[in-house]
Amino acid sequence: MKKWSKVLLASRVDSEKAINIARKVYEMLSSEGIETLIERELSWKLNMDKGVCIKYADIEAVIVIGGDGTILKIANDVKEKGTPILAINAGTIGFLAELDSDEVEKIKDVIRGEYFLKECTRIKVSIKELPVKYQLIEKIEENTYPVNDALNEIAIITSIPSKVVNLTVRKNGEEILNGRGDGLIISTTTGSTAYSLSAGGPVVDPELDVFIITPLSPLKLIQRSIIVPTNSKIEVKICEDGADALVAIDGRSYVHVPAGTKLLLEKSEFTTKFVQLKEKKFYEKFKKRVSREL
């Protein structure tokens, strides 16, 4: 793959561990002659001038240090440019990270071009139909109001913990799920090891490009996860005889949607590119990450 000459360094900024790793990585990159820009908030922590906004930086790659939350944030920031991400774990589990904190020396191999890119599907959600009394927002496309997209998952959950939502799910017009519960998760293959897994969903091999629909605490006990191809159009109706819902995008942002709303979920036009080392194997990595929680 292409050798790097200009990268941006970003990090979780409320973690002393992450900041110390970032300092070490910066020194390593400088010693290798790599032009290294520093994300604005991290530059303050490192007492460096001229921090940059990641969305507008002219770079070949991003090196991010932190847990999955930090990595998801950076992935969202660079999705429109498609900038490759090398993630170093400084969190608890770090499913999305390629390197652990004691493997930073391997960055030297990466900047010399000894890596490959894994392109990951994102999932986007739009409001397809609002109850009549809410139809005051200007429509960007006919019959849809775009909300956002996610790398891991879109969760549609009850907005009132003491009440259930009533959802009907259709795939390409065919009803595949319905009933009451706490909500559901629609995850990507990448997100199958995140919230979806905690809710009882399957681990999906990264060679498969699918969406996983997993009910959350359904009253119909026979309901289980359904796996559909990513070219599916998934419509979720939040029925009027249940609670309003919250739409959570990668657990980072939330949108309140009233009962009576129809949502459309489909493959995003954006993807996320992760830098991977040739010797890394998914199941070996998965077992290692899971063992940290045992």
N, C-alpha and C positions, 0 to 999 in steps of 0.2 A: 504494500500500500504506500501511499504518498508519505514522504518524510515531512515532519512539522518544522516550521520556522517561526510561527507566530501563534501564540495561544493565549487564552484568558484563564485566570485562576479565580475560582469562587469557592466559598466555604460557608458552612454553618457558623454564624458569628456569635452565638451564645454558648459555645462549647470551647473551653480552653484546649481540650484535646485536639479538636478540629483545627483550631487556629495554629497550634504548634506544628501540626502536620503540614498545614499550608505554608508556614514559614520554611520548613525543611524542603518542601517541593519547589518553592520559589528559588531557593539557593541552588538546588540541583539543576533546575532549568537554566538559570543564569550561567552556571558553570559549563553547561552544554551549548551555550551560545544561542539559546532560544529566546526570542523577544517575547516577554511575558507581561501582559496587561493584567491589572488587578481589579476585580469587581469593586464597586464603590464602597460598600459597607465593609468589606474585608480590608480595603486599603486603610480605613480609619483604625481598625483593630491592629494592623501591622505598622501604624504610624508612617504610612507612605503617602506621597502626594499623587495627584492625578489618577484617582480611581475612575473607572469608566462604567457606563451603563451597559449592561450585557446585551440588551436588545439591539443596540446600535453599533456594537463593536465589530470592526473588520478583522476577523480572526479565522484560523483554520480549524480550531477545536477548542473545547472547554474542558478543563480539568476541575472537577467539583469534589469537595471533601465534606462528608456529612452522612446523615442517615437517609432513608428513603424519602422523607418529607422534603429535605433540601434538594435531593436529586429530581424529584417531581417538579419542584418550583423551577429549577434551571431548565428542565426539559420543556416546560411551558414557555419560558422566556425565549428559547432559541428555535421553537418549532417552525416558525415561518421561514427562517433561513436554512433550516435543516443542518445546523452545525453539529458535528460529531461530539459526543460526550464521553469522557473517560471518568468514571466514578470511583472514588476511594471511600471505603466505609469507615466512618467515625461515629456510627450510631450503635444501636443495639443488635439488630439482625442484619439489615442491609442487603435485602434480596436483589436490589437493582445495582449494587456496587460490583465492579469487576475485580478490584483489588482490596485487600484488607490493609489496615494501617501499617502492618509490618512488611508490606510488599512494595513500598514506594520506589525502591531501586529498579523495579521492573518498568518504571516509566521511561527509563533510558532506552529500553528495547522498543517501546511504542513510538517514541519520537523519531527513531531511526526507520520506522515503517514496518516493524515486525508485529503487525496486528491485522485484524479484519473488522469490518463493520457489520453489525446486526441491526437491520432496519425493522422497527417495531410499529405495528398498527396502533393508531389512536382511535377513540370512539367519540363521536360528537352527538350532542343532544340539542334539539330544537323544540320550541313550543309549536305544535301543529294547529291546535285549536284552543282558544280560551272561552270560558263562559261569556255570554253576551255582555254582561255588565263590565267586563274587564277589557273589552276589545277597543282600546284607545291607543295602543302602541302602534307606531308606524311599522308596517310589514316590510322587511328587506326582500323577501321572496314571497311569491304568492302562497298564502296559507301557512307560512312558517315564520317564527320569530327565533333566530339563532341565539343560543345561550353560550355554550363553550364546548371545548372538547377535553378529553382526559387520556392519559397514558394507561392508567391502571383500571379505573372503573367509574361508572356513573351509578350512584346509589339513590334510589327513590324511597324515602322513608317517611313515616308518619311525622307530622309537625307537632303532634301532641302525644307525649309518651303514654298517657293513660287511655288513648283511643287508637283504634286500628284504621289503616287505610284499606279501601276496597279497590283492587286493581284488576284490569283486564289487559292481557298481553296478546298482541297479534304479530305474527311473522308473515310478511308479504300478504297481509289481509286475512290470514287464517288464524283463528283463535288457538293459542297453545297453552295459556295459563289464565286462571281467574280465581278470585277469592280474596279473603281478608287476612291481614297479618300486619307485621311491622313494616313491610315494604319488600323491596327486592334489589338485587345488585346485578348490573350488567357489566361484566368485566371483559377485558381483552385477554389474549393469551398471556401477555406480560403480567397482567393483574391477577392471574389465577393463583399466584402464591401470596396474595395480599388479603384484603378484606374478604374476598370471595372464599378463600381457603378457610378463614376463621369461621365463616358462616356455613361450612360443610360442603363447599364446592370442590370440584376435582382439581388436581394439579394437571395442567395441560402441557404436553411436550412443546417446546419452543419452535419445533419445525411445523406445527399446525397453526394456521391463521384463522381463528374462530372467536366468537363471542360466547360467553358463558352466562346464562340467566339463572340466578340463584335466589329463591324466595327466602325472606327473613321471617322466621317464626310464623309460618303459615298455619292457619286454623285447620286447613285440610292437610292432615299429617302425611298423606301419600305424595304430596308435591315435593319434587326434588329438582336438582339442576337440569337445565336443558342446554345443549350445545348446538349453536347454529353457525353457518358460514358468515363471513364478514360482508358478503354482498347482500345480506338480508336487510330489509327495512322493518325495524321493530317499532311497533306502535304500542304505547302504554297509556291506557285511559284511567285517570284517577276518578273513580265513580262518585257521584253526588251524595250517595248514602254512606260515605265514610269520611274520615278526617281529611283536611288539607295535607299536602305533602311538602317535604323539603327535597330538593334535588342537590345532592352533594357531588361535586366534581373533584375526583381524586382526594376527597377529604379535606380540601383546601379552601374551597369556596362553596357557598350555599345559595340557592334560589328558592324562595317560597312560591309554591304554585297551588292555586285553589282547587278544591274538588270540582270536577267537571272539565278539567284540562286534559287535552290529549298531547302526549309527547312523542316525538319521532327520534329514534336513535339509529345511527348508521355509521359506516366507516368514514373517518375524517379525511379531508384532503391532505392533512399534514401527517408526517410520521416522525418518530424519534430514532436517531441513529446512535447506537452505543458502540464504543470501542471495546473489542474483546481480544484477549490473547489466545493464540492458537492452542495452547495446552489445556485451557479451561474446559471442563465438561459440566453440562447442566446438572445432572443428577448428583454428581460429586459435590458440586457447589450447593445444591438444594439441601442435601443431607447435612452438610457442614453448618449451614445457616440455621436449620431447624434444631440441630443438637444444642444450640445456644439457649434455647428456650426450655430444654428438658431438665 
